[in-house]
Every structure is written in C-alpha cells, then in structure tokens.
Amino acid sequence: MLSIVRNAHLQATGGELPDGGWTIRYPELDRSWSFDFDDHREMTRRLPRLAALHWERPEAHGR
C-alpha cells in the first residue's frame, strides 16, 4: 500500500520522496487485538471471513 505513494510521487516528480517527507502513524489498538495473527485457530475464531481468504491459499502457509 505504501508503494502507491512512492510510485505516484516518482511518476509526478521524477524523484524520490524527501527524507522525513512522510510518517506513518498507527492508531493504538485495543488490547484485545494483541494476539498471534499467524495462529490459524485464533484467526478463524476472531476473523473468520479474513481467515478463510488467507488460509485457503496454499502459498499463504508455505505449500
């Protein structure tokens, strides 16, 4: 997703983004979201639709 900004800037200006020209601010998550997103069982329990999309792809878990 972040490459969209870089690519748009590069295409518009022909140059790289200036150092410190952007920052990423992540909102603080509720503590209940502090779990292992690679845990298939927990992902399926918490986010069943997203887990179904992710875990159905063989490349998602190294096959």
Distance bins in CASP14 RR format, pairs under 12 A and 6 or more apart:
PFRMAT RR
TARGET T0000
AUTHOR 0000-0000-0000
RMODE 2
METHOD distances of the structure
MODEL  1
1 7 0 0 0 0 0 1 0 0 0 0 0
1 24 0 0 0 0 0 1 0 0 0 0 0
2 8 0 0 0 0 0 1 0 0 0 0 0
2 9 0 0 0 0 0 1 0 0 0 0 0
2 17 0 0 0 0 0 1 0 0 0 0 0
2 22 0 0 0 0 1 0 0 0 0 0 0
2 23 0 0 0 0 0 1 0 0 0 0 0
2 24 1 0 0 1 0 0 0 0 0 0 0
3 9 0 0 0 0 0 1 0 0 0 0 0
3 10 0 0 0 0 1 0 0 0 0 0 0
3 11 0 0 0 0 0 1 0 0 0 0 0
3 17 0 0 0 0 0 1 0 0 0 0 0
4 10 0 0 0 0 0 1 0 0 0 0 0
4 11 0 0 0 0 0 1 0 0 0 0 0
4 22 0 0 0 0 0 1 0 0 0 0 0
5 11 0 0 0 0 0 1 0 0 0 0 0
5 12 0 0 0 0 0 1 0 0 0 0 0
5 16 0 0 0 0 0 1 0 0 0 0 0
5 17 1 0 0 1 0 0 0 0 0 0 0
5 21 0 0 0 0 0 1 0 0 0 0 0
5 22 1 0 0 1 0 0 0 0 0 0 0
5 23 0 0 0 0 0 1 0 0 0 0 0
5 24 0 0 0 0 0 1 0 0 0 0 0
6 12 0 0 0 0 0 1 0 0 0 0 0
6 13 0 0 0 0 0 1 0 0 0 0 0
6 14 0 0 0 0 0 1 0 0 0 0 0
6 15 0 0 0 0 1 0 0 0 0 0 0
6 16 1 0 0 1 0 0 0 0 0 0 0
6 17 1 0 0 1 0 0 0 0 0 0 0
6 18 0 0 0 0 0 1 0 0 0 0 0
6 21 0 0 0 0 0 1 0 0 0 0 0
6 22 0 0 0 0 1 0 0 0 0 0 0
7 13 0 0 0 0 0 1 0 0 0 0 0
7 14 0 0 0 0 0 1 0 0 0 0 0
7 15 0 0 0 0 0 1 0 0 0 0 0
7 16 0 0 0 0 0 1 0 0 0 0 0
7 17 0 0 0 0 0 1 0 0 0 0 0
8 14 0 0 0 0 0 1 0 0 0 0 0
8 15 0 0 0 0 0 1 0 0 0 0 0
8 17 0 0 0 0 0 1 0 0 0 0 0
8 22 0 0 0 0 0 1 0 0 0 0 0
9 15 1 0 0 1 0 0 0 0 0 0 0
9 16 1 0 0 1 0 0 0 0 0 0 0
9 17 1 0 1 0 0 0 0 0 0 0 0
9 18 0 0 0 0 1 0 0 0 0 0 0
9 21 0 0 0 0 1 0 0 0 0 0 0
9 22 0 0 0 0 1 0 0 0 0 0 0
10 16 1 0 0 1 0 0 0 0 0 0 0
10 17 0 0 0 0 1 0 0 0 0 0 0
16 22 0 0 0 0 0 1 0 0 0 0 0
17 23 0 0 0 0 0 1 0 0 0 0 0
26 33 0 0 0 0 0 1 0 0 0 0 0
27 33 0 0 0 0 0 1 0 0 0 0 0
28 34 0 0 0 0 0 1 0 0 0 0 0
29 35 0 0 0 0 0 1 0 0 0 0 0
29 37 0 0 0 0 0 1 0 0 0 0 0
32 42 0 0 0 0 0 1 0 0 0 0 0
32 46 0 0 0 0 1 0 0 0 0 0 0
33 42 0 0 0 0 0 1 0 0 0 0 0
33 43 0 0 0 0 0 1 0 0 0 0 0
33 46 0 0 0 0 1 0 0 0 0 0 0
33 47 0 0 0 0 0 1 0 0 0 0 0
34 42 0 0 0 0 0 1 0 0 0 0 0
34 46 0 0 0 0 0 1 0 0 0 0 0
35 41 0 0 0 0 0 1 0 0 0 0 0
35 42 1 0 1 0 0 0 0 0 0 0 0
35 43 0 0 0 0 1 0 0 0 0 0 0
35 44 0 0 0 0 0 1 0 0 0 0 0
35 45 0 0 0 0 1 0 0 0 0 0 0
35 46 1 0 0 1 0 0 0 0 0 0 0
35 47 0 0 0 0 0 1 0 0 0 0 0
36 42 1 0 0 1 0 0 0 0 0 0 0
36 43 0 0 0 0 1 0 0 0 0 0 0
36 45 0 0 0 0 0 1 0 0 0 0 0
36 46 0 0 0 0 0 1 0 0 0 0 0
37 43 1 0 0 1 0 0 0 0 0 0 0
37 44 0 0 0 0 0 1 0 0 0 0 0
37 46 0 0 0 0 1 0 0 0 0 0 0
37 47 0 0 0 0 1 0 0 0 0 0 0
37 50 0 0 0 0 1 0 0 0 0 0 0
37 51 0 0 0 0 1 0 0 0 0 0 0
37 54 0 0 0 0 1 0 0 0 0 0 0
37 55 0 0 0 0 0 1 0 0 0 0 0
37 60 0 0 0 0 0 1 0 0 0 0 0
38 51 0 0 0 0 0 1 0 0 0 0 0
38 54 0 0 0 0 0 1 0 0 0 0 0
38 55 0 0 0 0 0 1 0 0 0 0 0
38 60 0 0 0 0 0 1 0 0 0 0 0
38 61 0 0 0 0 1 0 0 0 0 0 0
38 62 0 0 0 0 0 1 0 0 0 0 0
39 45 0 0 0 0 1 0 0 0 0 0 0
39 46 0 0 0 0 1 0 0 0 0 0 0
39 47 0 0 0 0 0 1 0 0 0 0 0
39 51 0 0 0 0 1 0 0 0 0 0 0
39 54 0 0 0 0 0 1 0 0 0 0 0
39 55 0 0 0 0 0 1 0 0 0 0 0
39 61 0 0 0 0 0 1 0 0 0 0 0
40 46 0 0 0 0 0 1 0 0 0 0 0
40 47 0 0 0 0 0 1 0 0 0 0 0
40 48 0 0 0 0 0 1 0 0 0 0 0
40 50 0 0 0 0 0 1 0 0 0 0 0
40 51 1 0 0 1 0 0 0 0 0 0 0
40 52 0 0 0 0 0 1 0 0 0 0 0
40 54 0 0 0 0 1 0 0 0 0 0 0
40 55 1 0 0 1 0 0 0 0 0 0 0
40 56 0 0 0 0 0 1 0 0 0 0 0
40 60 0 0 0 0 1 0 0 0 0 0 0
40 61 1 0 0 1 0 0 0 0 0 0 0
41 47 0 0 0 0 0 1 0 0 0 0 0
41 48 0 0 0 0 0 1 0 0 0 0 0
41 51 0 0 0 0 1 0 0 0 0 0 0
41 55 0 0 0 0 0 1 0 0 0 0 0
42 48 0 0 0 0 0 1 0 0 0 0 0
42 50 0 0 0 0 0 1 0 0 0 0 0
42 51 0 0 0 0 1 0 0 0 0 0 0
42 55 0 0 0 0 0 1 0 0 0 0 0
43 49 0 0 0 0 0 1 0 0 0 0 0
43 50 1 0 0 1 0 0 0 0 0 0 0
43 51 1 0 1 0 0 0 0 0 0 0 0
43 52 0 0 0 0 1 0 0 0 0 0 0
43 53 0 0 0 0 0 1 0 0 0 0 0
43 54 1 0 0 1 0 0 0 0 0 0 0
43 55 1 0 0 1 0 0 0 0 0 0 0
43 60 0 0 0 0 0 1 0 0 0 0 0
43 61 0 0 0 0 0 1 0 0 0 0 0
44 50 0 0 0 0 1 0 0 0 0 0 0
44 51 1 0 1 0 0 0 0 0 0 0 0
44 52 1 0 0 1 0 0 0 0 0 0 0
44 53 0 0 0 0 0 1 0 0 0 0 0
44 54 0 0 0 0 1 0 0 0 0 0 0
44 55 1 0 0 1 0 0 0 0 0 0 0
44 56 0 0 0 0 0 1 0 0 0 0 0
45 51 0 0 0 0 1 0 0 0 0 0 0
47 53 0 0 0 0 1 0 0 0 0 0 0
47 54 0 0 0 0 1 0 0 0 0 0 0
47 55 0 0 0 0 0 1 0 0 0 0 0
48 54 0 0 0 0 0 1 0 0 0 0 0
48 55 0 0 0 0 0 1 0 0 0 0 0
48 56 0 0 0 0 0 1 0 0 0 0 0
49 55 0 0 0 0 0 1 0 0 0 0 0
49 56 0 0 0 0 0 1 0 0 0 0 0
50 56 0 0 0 0 0 1 0 0 0 0 0
50 60 0 0 0 0 0 1 0 0 0 0 0
51 57 0 0 0 0 0 1 0 0 0 0 0
51 60 0 0 0 0 1 0 0 0 0 0 0
51 61 0 0 0 0 0 1 0 0 0 0 0
52 60 0 0 0 0 0 1 0 0 0 0 0
53 60 0 0 0 0 1 0 0 0 0 0 0
54 60 1 0 1 0 0 0 0 0 0 0 0
54 61 0 0 0 0 1 0 0 0 0 0 0
55 61 1 0 0 1 0 0 0 0 0 0 0
55 62 0 0 0 0 0 1 0 0 0 0 0
55 63 0 0 0 0 0 1 0 0 0 0 0
56 63 0 0 0 0 0 1 0 0 0 0 0
57 63 0 0 0 0 1 0 0 0 0 0 0
END
